[in-house]
């Protein structure tokens, strides 16, 4: 009887150990499942955070690129405005220089006219005199200097009348010349480069 009781106790003890082992395994599995759920929950919370961070960085990058484009556009506009200003300044300086030279030429022309009148009035017998030759050399030097700075004589006699270069003060008839031809020149005209400084004073025939 006692042996049966011992056997029963041994069997119970074995069954209890087996039950404890099963409970222990289940507890471990529950812990693993619980840990997995926690990890998934954390991941679910982290993922939106990463997405928000990435979205925020994209917005910042787009804003920086837009700012760079804006600054580049402003720089290009400023460079274009400066280039236009430089060209205008150069043109204005050139125009001011031309106006100054033209003004001086206009003041010099009466002196040239007087030289020519004086030389034309010299008698044939006096043309070889040192004084006349000296005046003639000064006149030639003056005209050479005028040519060097861009002053040239307007062709008149024998050419067709052109109101852009000639100023007609008389009209006549001449069978030997064609229509609207300059027959005489009373005052020489001059140009500075492509600008008329003084029109030729002429007589036109036919």
C-alpha positions as CSV (number, residue, x, y, z in Angstrom):
1,X,0.0,0.0,0.0
2,X,2.7,2.3,0.9
3,X,4.5,1.5,-2.4
4,X,1.4,2.4,-4.4
5,X,1.2,5.7,-2.6
6,X,4.8,6.5,-3.4
7,X,4.3,5.6,-7.0
8,X,1.3,7.9,-7.2
9,X,3.2,10.7,-5.6
10,X,6.1,10.2,-8.1
11,X,3.6,10.3,-11.0
12,X,2.0,13.5,-9.6
13,X,5.4,15.1,-9.2
14,X,6.3,14.2,-12.7
15,X,3.0,15.6,-14.0
16,X,3.5,18.8,-12.0
17,X,7.0,19.3,-13.5
18,X,5.7,18.7,-17.0
19,X,2.9,21.2,-16.4
20,X,5.4,23.8,-15.0
21,X,7.6,23.2,-18.1
22,X,4.6,23.8,-20.4
23,X,3.6,26.9,-18.5
24,X,7.2,28.2,-18.6
25,X,7.3,27.7,-22.4
26,X,4.0,29.5,-22.8
27,X,5.2,32.3,-20.7
28,X,8.3,32.7,-22.9
29,X,6.2,32.6,-26.0
30,X,3.9,35.2,-24.5
31,X,6.8,37.4,-23.7
32,X,8.2,37.0,-27.2
33,X,4.8,37.9,-28.7
34,X,4.5,40.8,-26.4
35,X,8.0,42.0,-27.3
36,X,7.2,41.6,-31.0
37,X,4.0,43.7,-30.5
38,X,6.1,46.3,-28.7
39,X,8.7,46.4,-31.5
40,X,5.9,46.7,-34.1
41,X,4.3,49.5,-32.2
42,X,7.7,51.3,-31.9
43,X,8.3,50.8,-35.6
44,X,4.8,52.2,-36.4
45,X,5.6,55.2,-34.4
46,X,9.1,55.7,-35.8
47,X,8.1,55.3,-39.5
48,X,5.9,58.4,-39.6
49,X,8.6,60.3,-37.9
50,X,11.1,59.4,-40.6
51,X,8.6,60.3,-43.3
52,X,8.0,63.7,-41.7
53,X,11.7,64.3,-41.4
54,X,12.3,63.4,-45.1
55,X,9.4,65.6,-46.2
56,X,10.8,68.5,-44.1
57,X,14.2,68.1,-45.7
58,X,12.7,68.1,-49.2
59,X,10.8,71.3,-48.5
60,X,14.0,73.0,-47.2
61,X,15.9,71.9,-50.3
62,X,13.2,73.1,-52.6
63,X,13.1,76.5,-50.8
64,X,16.9,76.8,-51.1
65,X,16.9,76.0,-54.8
66,X,14.1,78.6,-55.3
67,X,16.2,81.1,-53.4
68,X,19.3,80.3,-55.6
69,X,17.3,80.7,-58.8
70,X,15.9,84.1,-57.5
71,X,19.4,85.3,-56.6
72,X,20.8,84.2,-59.9
73,X,18.0,86.0,-61.8
74,X,18.7,89.2,-59.9
75,X,22.4,88.8,-60.6
76,X,21.8,88.4,-64.3
77,X,19.4,91.4,-64.4
78,X,22.0,93.5,-62.5
79,X,24.8,92.5,-65.0
80,X,22.5,93.4,-67.9
81,X,21.6,96.8,-66.4
82,X,25.3,97.5,-65.8
83,X,26.2,96.5,-69.4
84,X,23.5,98.8,-70.7
85,X,24.7,101.6,-68.4
86,X,28.3,101.1,-69.6
87,X,27.2,101.3,-73.3
88,X,25.1,104.4,-72.7
89,X,28.0,106.1,-70.9
90,X,30.4,105.3,-73.7
91,X,28.0,106.6,-76.3
92,X,27.4,109.8,-74.3
93,X,31.1,110.3,-73.9
94,X,31.6,109.8,-77.7
95,X,28.8,112.2,-78.5
96,X,30.2,114.8,-76.1
97,X,33.6,114.5,-77.6
98,X,32.2,114.8,-81.2
99,X,30.2,117.8,-80.1
100,X,33.3,119.5,-78.6
101,X,35.4,118.8,-81.7
102,X,32.6,120.0,-84.0
103,X,32.3,123.2,-82.1
104,X,36.1,123.9,-82.4
105,X,36.0,123.1,-86.2
106,X,33.1,125.6,-86.6
107,X,35.3,128.3,-85.0
108,X,38.3,127.3,-87.1
109,X,36.5,127.5,-90.5
110,X,36.4,131.3,-90.7
111,X,40.2,131.4,-90.1
112,X,40.6,128.9,-93.0
113,X,38.3,131.1,-95.2
114,X,40.4,134.1,-94.4
115,X,43.6,132.2,-95.3
116,X,42.1,131.2,-98.6
117,X,40.9,134.7,-99.4
118,X,44.3,136.2,-98.5
119,X,46.2,133.7,-100.7
120,X,43.7,134.2,-103.6
121,X,44.2,137.9,-103.5
122,X,48.0,137.7,-103.9
123,X,49.3,139.0,-107.2
124,X,51.0,136.6,-109.5
125,X,54.3,138.5,-109.2
126,X,54.2,138.2,-105.4
127,X,53.5,134.4,-105.1
128,X,57.2,133.5,-104.9
129,X,57.9,136.0,-102.1
130,X,59.0,134.4,-98.7
131,X,56.0,135.9,-96.9
132,X,53.4,134.4,-99.2
133,X,55.2,131.1,-99.3
134,X,55.3,131.1,-95.4
135,X,51.5,131.8,-95.3
136,X,50.9,129.1,-97.9
137,X,52.9,126.5,-95.8
138,X,50.9,127.4,-92.7
139,X,47.6,127.0,-94.6
140,X,48.7,123.6,-95.9
141,X,49.8,122.5,-92.4
142,X,46.4,123.6,-91.0
143,X,44.5,121.7,-93.7
144,X,46.6,118.6,-93.1
145,X,45.8,118.7,-89.4
146,X,42.1,119.1,-90.1
147,X,42.2,116.0,-92.3
148,X,44.0,114.0,-89.6
149,X,41.2,114.7,-87.1
150,X,38.5,113.6,-89.5
151,X,37.6,116.9,-91.3
152,X,37.1,116.6,-95.1
153,X,35.9,119.0,-97.8
154,X,32.5,118.6,-99.3
155,X,32.7,118.2,-103.1
156,X,30.4,120.7,-104.8
157,X,31.3,122.2,-108.3
158,X,30.3,119.8,-111.1
159,X,28.3,117.5,-108.8
160,X,24.5,117.1,-108.6
161,X,22.9,119.4,-106.0
162,X,22.2,117.5,-102.7
163,X,20.4,119.4,-100.0
164,X,22.1,117.2,-97.4
165,X,25.4,118.8,-98.3
166,X,24.7,121.9,-100.3
167,X,23.0,125.2,-99.6
168,X,21.7,126.8,-102.9
169,X,21.7,130.6,-102.7
170,X,21.5,131.2,-106.5
171,X,19.9,129.6,-109.5
172,X,21.0,130.0,-113.2
173,X,21.0,128.5,-116.6
174,X,23.9,126.8,-118.4
175,X,23.6,124.8,-121.6
176,X,26.9,123.1,-121.1
177,X,25.9,121.6,-117.7
178,X,23.1,119.1,-116.9
179,X,20.1,119.6,-114.8
180,X,20.4,120.4,-111.1
181,X,24.1,120.7,-111.2
182,X,26.3,122.9,-109.0
183,X,28.1,125.5,-111.2
184,X,29.7,127.7,-108.6
185,X,30.8,127.5,-105.0
186,X,30.7,130.7,-102.8
187,X,31.7,129.1,-99.5
188,X,33.3,125.7,-99.0
189,X,31.5,123.1,-96.9
190,X,33.1,120.7,-94.5
191,X,32.2,117.4,-92.8
192,X,33.5,115.9,-89.6
193,X,33.4,112.1,-90.1
194,X,29.8,111.6,-91.2
195,X,28.4,114.8,-89.8
196,X,28.0,118.0,-91.8
197,X,29.8,120.9,-90.0
198,X,29.0,123.5,-92.6
199,X,27.0,123.2,-95.9
200,X,28.5,124.4,-99.1
201,X,27.1,127.7,-100.3
202,X,26.5,127.1,-104.0
203,X,24.8,128.2,-107.3
204,X,22.7,125.6,-109.1
205,X,21.9,125.6,-112.8
206,X,19.1,124.3,-115.0
